[in-house]
Amino acid sequence: MTLEKYKAKRDFRETPEPTAGKSSTAQHVFVVQRHQASRLHYDFRLEADGVLKSWAVPKGPSMNPTDKRLAMEVEDHPYDYKDFQGKIPEGNYGAGTVYIWDKGTYTLLNDDGKNFDKQMLKEIADGSVKVVLKGRKLKGEFALVKMKNSDQNAWLLIKHNDKYAVDEYNSEDYTPQRIKDQGLRQKETAKATRKK
């Protein structure tokens, strides 16, 4: 568990992002944040060993098992990031708008009933994480699989074919219009600023 990379990239005098946090529940949380930064992406985070293990998913998660979504592993985030949404100011790492797109709890699909965090960290190290999500939008079984012969941080986020699976899915269809409009205004402002 380390937040050194996370903290090194941020100036907390300028960004409202959290610096720490500690779980007060036995259940493990997950959160998906829609991040309108220089490029729109979704941040998929799973609590493990006191931090949020994190992956950036450019196209967003899908409930369609045939969609294999690229998920780039990024630095651990503090536990309190699960509640963060708002604007990261221009000039800061990840500048843009963060919106909590979905959140809930999760379990390990093949939980051995011993030490949850230890098992989760082993699955990450092995490059094969299987979880059951209990969110508002994301439900059921998912797998994160590290891609072989590729960038060491490249994974695939895949929905299992369970009772929650659907034939077509686009994360943006489940994003409130006001959030999408906010992102468009942000892009227009950035373009206008560059032209000056």
KETOR-299858 format. One record per residue (C-alpha): y, x, z; residue number from 0. Coordinates in Angstrom, 1 decimal. Each point is the difference from the previous one (the first is absolute). Last residue first. Layout:
# KETOR-299858
[[Y, X, Z], NUM]
...
# end
This chain:
# KETOR-299858
[[33.6, -5.8, -26.9], 195]
[[-3.1, -0.8, -2.1], 194]
[[-2.4, 0.9, 2.9], 193]
[[1.7, -2.4, 2.4], 192]
[[-0.3, -2.9, -2.6], 191]
[[-3.7, 0.8, -0.4], 190]
[[-0.6, 0.0, 3.8], 189]
[[1.9, -3.3, 0.4], 188]
[[-2.1, -1.6, -2.8], 187]
[[-3.3, 1.2, 1.6], 186]
[[1.1, -1.4, 3.4], 185]
[[0.9, -3.3, -1.5], 184]
[[-3.5, -0.1, -1.6], 183]
[[-1.6, 0.8, 3.3], 182]
[[1.9, -2.8, 1.8], 181]
[[-1.1, -2.4, -2.7], 180]
[[-3.7, 0.9, 0.6], 179]
[[0.5, -0.6, 3.8], 178]
[[1.8, -3.4, -0.6], 177]
[[-2.9, -1.0, -2.4], 176]
[[-2.5, 0.3, 2.8], 175]
[[-2.9, 2.4, -0.9], 174]
[[-3.4, -1.6, -0.7], 173]
[[0.3, 0.1, -3.8], 172]
[[1.1, 3.6, 0.5], 171]
[[-3.4, 0.9, 1.3], 170]
[[-1.7, -1.0, -3.3], 169]
[[-3.5, -1.5, 0.1], 168]
[[-2.5, -1.4, -2.4], 167]
[[-3.7, -0.9, 0.4], 166]
[[0.0, -0.6, 3.8], 165]
[[-1.9, 1.5, 2.9], 164]
[[0.1, -1.7, 3.4], 163]
[[-3.7, -0.9, 0.1], 162]
[[-1.0, 3.6, -0.6], 161]
[[0.1, 2.3, -3.0], 160]
[[1.5, 3.0, 1.8], 159]
[[3.6, 0.8, -0.7], 158]
[[0.7, 3.6, -1.1], 157]
[[2.7, 2.5, 1.0], 156]
[[-0.6, 3.3, -2.0], 155]
[[0.9, 3.4, 1.4], 154]
[[2.1, 2.9, -1.2], 153]
[[1.2, 2.5, 2.7], 152]
[[-2.2, 2.9, -1.1], 151]
[[1.2, -0.4, -3.6], 150]
[[-3.1, -0.6, -2.1], 149]
[[-3.5, 1.2, -0.4], 148]
[[-1.3, -2.8, 2.3], 147]
[[2.1, -3.0, 0.9], 146]
[[0.1, -0.9, 3.6], 145]
[[-1.3, -3.5, 0.6], 144]
[[1.8, -2.6, 2.1], 143]
[[-2.1, -3.1, 0.2], 142]
[[0.9, -3.6, 0.8], 141]
[[-1.8, -3.0, 1.7], 140]
[[1.7, -3.2, 0.9], 139]
[[3.5, -1.3, 0.1], 138]
[[3.4, 1.3, -1.4], 137]
[[2.7, -2.7, -0.1], 136]
[[0.4, -1.1, 3.6], 135]
[[-2.0, 2.9, 1.4], 134]
[[-3.5, 0.5, 1.4], 133]
[[-1.3, 3.1, -1.9], 132]
[[-3.6, 1.1, 0.1], 131]
[[-0.3, 3.8, -0.6], 130]
[[-2.0, 2.6, -1.9], 129]
[[1.4, 3.5, -0.2], 128]
[[-1.7, 2.6, -2.3], 127]
[[1.5, 3.4, -0.4], 126]
[[-2.2, 1.7, 2.6], 125]
[[3.1, 1.2, 2.0], 124]
[[1.3, -3.6, -0.1], 123]
[[-3.4, -1.4, 1.1], 122]
[[-0.1, 2.6, 2.8], 121]
[[3.5, -1.0, 1.1], 120]
[[-1.2, -3.6, 0.2], 119]
[[-3.1, 0.9, 2.0], 118]
[[2.0, 2.0, 2.5], 117]
[[2.6, -2.8, 0.3], 116]
[[-2.6, -2.7, 0.5], 115]
[[-2.2, 1.9, 2.6], 114]
[[-3.4, -1.6, 0.5], 113]
[[-0.6, -3.5, -1.5], 112]
[[-1.5, 1.5, -3.2], 111]
[[2.6, -1.9, -2.0], 110]
[[-1.2, -0.3, -3.6], 109]
[[2.8, -2.2, -1.4], 108]
[[2.5, 1.6, 2.3], 107]
[[2.4, -2.6, 1.5], 106]
[[3.5, -1.1, -0.9], 105]
[[3.0, -1.7, 1.5], 104]
[[3.0, -1.6, -1.6], 103]
[[2.9, 0.8, -2.3], 102]
[[1.3, -1.0, -3.4], 101]
[[3.1, 0.6, -2.2], 100]
[[2.1, 1.6, 2.8], 99]
[[3.1, 0.9, -2.1], 98]
[[1.4, 3.5, -0.4], 97]
[[3.2, 0.4, -2.0], 96]
[[1.1, 3.4, -1.5], 95]
[[0.3, 3.6, 0.9], 94]
[[-3.4, 1.6, 0.3], 93]
[[1.4, 3.3, 1.4], 92]
[[3.6, -0.5, 0.8], 91]
[[3.0, 0.4, -2.3], 90]
[[0.4, -3.8, -0.4], 89]
[[-0.7, -1.9, 3.3], 88]
[[-3.5, -1.3, 0.9], 87]
[[0.5, -3.8, 0.0], 86]
[[-2.0, -2.4, 2.0], 85]
[[-3.5, -0.6, 1.2], 84]
[[-1.9, 1.8, 2.7], 83]
[[-2.5, -1.9, 2.2], 82]
[[-3.1, 2.1, -1.0], 81]
[[2.2, 3.1, 0.2], 80]
[[-0.4, -0.3, 3.8], 79]
[[-3.4, 1.9, -0.3], 78]
[[1.6, 3.1, -1.4], 77]
[[-0.7, 0.9, -3.7], 76]
[[-2.6, 2.4, -1.2], 75]
[[0.9, 1.9, -3.2], 74]
[[-0.9, -1.3, -3.4], 73]
[[-3.3, -0.9, -1.8], 72]
[[0.6, -1.2, -3.5], 71]
[[-1.7, -3.4, -0.7], 70]
[[-0.9, -0.8, -3.7], 69]
[[-1.2, -3.6, -0.2], 68]
[[-3.4, -0.8, -1.3], 67]
[[0.4, -3.5, -1.2], 66]
[[-3.5, -1.5, -0.8], 65]
[[-0.4, -1.3, 3.6], 64]
[[3.1, -2.2, -0.4], 63]
[[1.8, -0.5, 3.4], 62]
[[2.5, 2.7, -1.0], 61]
[[2.1, 2.5, 1.8], 60]
[[3.3, 1.2, -1.4], 59]
[[0.6, 1.5, -3.5], 58]
[[1.3, 3.4, 1.4], 57]
[[-2.2, 0.1, 3.1], 56]
[[1.3, 2.6, 2.5], 55]
[[-2.6, 0.8, 2.6], 54]
[[0.5, 0.4, 3.8], 53]
[[-2.0, 0.6, 3.2], 52]
[[2.1, -1.7, 2.7], 51]
[[-0.1, 1.9, 3.2], 50]
[[-1.8, -0.2, 3.4], 49]
[[-3.4, 1.2, -1.1], 48]
[[-0.2, -2.5, -2.8], 47]
[[2.3, -2.8, -1.2], 46]
[[-0.3, -0.8, -3.6], 45]
[[3.0, 0.1, -2.4], 44]
[[0.4, -1.1, -3.6], 43]
[[3.5, 0.8, -1.4], 42]
[[0.8, -2.1, -3.1], 41]
[[2.0, 1.5, -2.9], 40]
[[3.2, -0.5, -1.9], 39]
[[1.4, 3.3, -1.3], 38]
[[3.3, 1.6, 1.1], 37]
[[-0.7, -2.0, 3.2], 36]
[[-0.9, -3.7, 0.2], 35]
[[-2.7, 0.3, 2.6], 34]
[[-2.3, -3.0, 0.5], 33]
[[-1.6, 0.6, 3.4], 32]
[[-3.7, -0.7, 0.6], 31]
[[-1.0, 0.1, 3.7], 30]
[[-3.3, 0.5, 1.8], 29]
[[-0.7, -0.3, 3.7], 28]
[[-2.8, 1.0, 2.3], 27]
[[-0.9, -2.3, 2.8], 26]
[[-0.3, 1.3, 3.5], 25]
[[3.7, -0.6, 0.6], 24]
[[2.9, 1.9, 1.4], 23]
[[0.3, 2.4, -2.9], 22]
[[2.5, 2.8, 0.3], 21]
[[3.3, 0.7, -1.7], 20]
[[1.8, 2.9, -1.6], 19]
[[3.0, 1.0, -2.1], 18]
[[1.0, -3.4, -1.5], 17]
[[2.0, -0.2, -3.3], 16]
[[3.7, -0.9, 0.4], 15]
[[1.0, 3.0, -2.2], 14]
[[3.2, 2.1, 0.6], 13]
[[-0.3, 1.6, 3.4], 12]
[[-3.8, -0.1, -0.5], 11]
[[0.2, 2.6, -2.8], 10]
[[-3.3, -0.2, -1.7], 9]
[[-2.5, 2.2, -1.9], 8]
[[-0.9, 2.2, 3.0], 7]
[[-0.8, -3.0, 2.1], 6]
[[-2.7, -1.4, -2.4], 5]
[[-1.4, 3.5, -0.5], 4]
[[-0.2, 0.6, 3.8], 3]
[[-1.5, -3.4, 0.8], 2]
[[-3.4, 1.3, 0.8], 1]
[[-3.3, -1.5, 1.1], 0]
# end
